[in-house]
Amino acid sequence: MKISDIPQDGNMIQYIQQNTQATPPDKAQVSPGIKNGLSSEDRVDLSAESREIKKIHDVLATTPEVRTERVEALKKLVESGQYEVNSGTLAEKMIKDFLSEMNQ
């Protein structure tokens, strides 16, 4: 097989040097401000949905994991014997939670 585009004379080293030193086109087109990954024009625009998610995240971060006032109220009801559980409602909620987890 003969490769015709490579010079056959003594200019082989010069040909190789020229081709290895050539700048790839994508690097030559990069502007100086973006070259270092920094640009004075960089900015981020968040969607309305992402701003809403951020608000929810902030509220959850400030909400205590245990609602002490609710726990205390339930403790008092249990101690006084006034706390009653509706077994039908409880079973219904358990089944709904189970089914929703199965669908995920």
matplotlib code that plots the C-alpha trace (Angstrom):
import matplotlib.pyplot as plt

x = [0.0, 1.3, 0.5, 0.6, 0.1, 3.3, 6.4, 8.9, 11.9, 14.1, 11.3, 9.7, 10.8, 9.6, 6.2, 5.8, 6.8, 4.3, 1.4, 2.2, 2.5, -0.8, -3.4, -6.7, -9.5, -11.6, -8.7, -7.9, -11.5, -11.7, -11.8, -9.3, -11.9, -13.2, -9.8, -9.3, -12.8, -13.7, -15.7, -17.0, -20.3, -20.9, -24.4, -27.0, -30.7, -32.8, -36.2, -39.3, -39.5, -35.9, -36.6, -39.6, -37.6, -35.0, -37.7, -39.1, -35.6, -35.0, -38.3, -37.5, -34.0, -35.5, -38.4, -37.5, -37.6, -39.8, -42.7, -42.4, -45.7, -47.6, -45.7, -46.5, -50.2, -50.3, -48.5, -51.1, -53.9, -52.4, -51.6, -55.2, -56.7, -58.4, -56.3, -58.2, -57.1, -59.6, -58.4, -60.3, -58.7, -55.2, -55.6, -56.7, -53.7, -51.4, -52.8, -52.6, -49.0, -48.1, -49.8, -48.1, -44.7, -45.4, -46.2, -42.9]
y = [0.0, 3.4, 6.6, 9.4, 12.5, 12.1, 13.5, 10.9, 13.1, 14.4, 16.8, 14.1, 15.6, 19.0, 17.5, 15.8, 18.9, 21.0, 18.6, 18.1, 21.8, 22.7, 24.2, 22.3, 24.6, 24.4, 25.7, 28.5, 29.8, 30.1, 33.7, 34.9, 35.5, 31.9, 30.4, 30.1, 29.0, 32.5, 35.1, 38.5, 37.6, 34.3, 34.2, 31.7, 32.0, 29.7, 28.6, 29.4, 25.8, 25.7, 28.9, 27.2, 24.1, 26.3, 28.0, 24.6, 23.4, 26.5, 26.0, 22.3, 23.2, 25.5, 23.2, 21.0, 17.3, 16.7, 18.9, 19.0, 20.8, 18.1, 15.3, 16.8, 17.1, 13.5, 12.4, 14.1, 12.5, 9.0, 9.5, 10.7, 7.8, 10.1, 9.2, 6.9, 5.4, 4.9, 1.5, 1.8, 5.2, 3.9, 0.8, 2.9, 5.2, 2.3, 0.7, 4.0, 4.5, 0.9, 1.3, 4.6, 3.1, 0.1, 2.5, 4.4]
z = [0.0, -0.9, 1.1, -1.4, 0.8, 2.8, 1.1, 0.0, 0.0, 2.9, 4.1, 6.3, 9.6, 8.5, 7.5, 10.9, 12.8, 10.9, 11.5, 15.3, 16.0, 14.2, 16.6, 16.7, 15.4, 18.5, 20.7, 18.3, 18.5, 22.3, 23.4, 26.0, 28.7, 28.5, 28.1, 31.8, 32.5, 33.7, 32.0, 33.1, 31.5, 33.4, 35.0, 36.2, 35.6, 37.7, 36.6, 38.6, 39.6, 40.9, 42.9, 44.4, 45.3, 46.9, 49.1, 50.1, 51.0, 53.1, 55.0, 55.6, 56.8, 59.5, 60.5, 63.4, 62.8, 65.9, 66.6, 70.4, 71.0, 69.1, 70.9, 74.3, 73.4, 72.4, 75.5, 77.7, 75.7, 76.1, 79.8, 80.5, 78.5, 76.0, 73.0, 70.7, 67.4, 64.6, 63.3, 60.0, 59.2, 60.3, 58.1, 55.1, 55.4, 55.7, 52.5, 50.6, 51.7, 50.7, 47.3, 46.6, 47.4, 45.1, 42.2, 42.5]

ax = plt.figure().add_subplot(projection="3d")
ax.plot(x, y, z, "-o")
ax.set_aspect("equal")
plt.show()
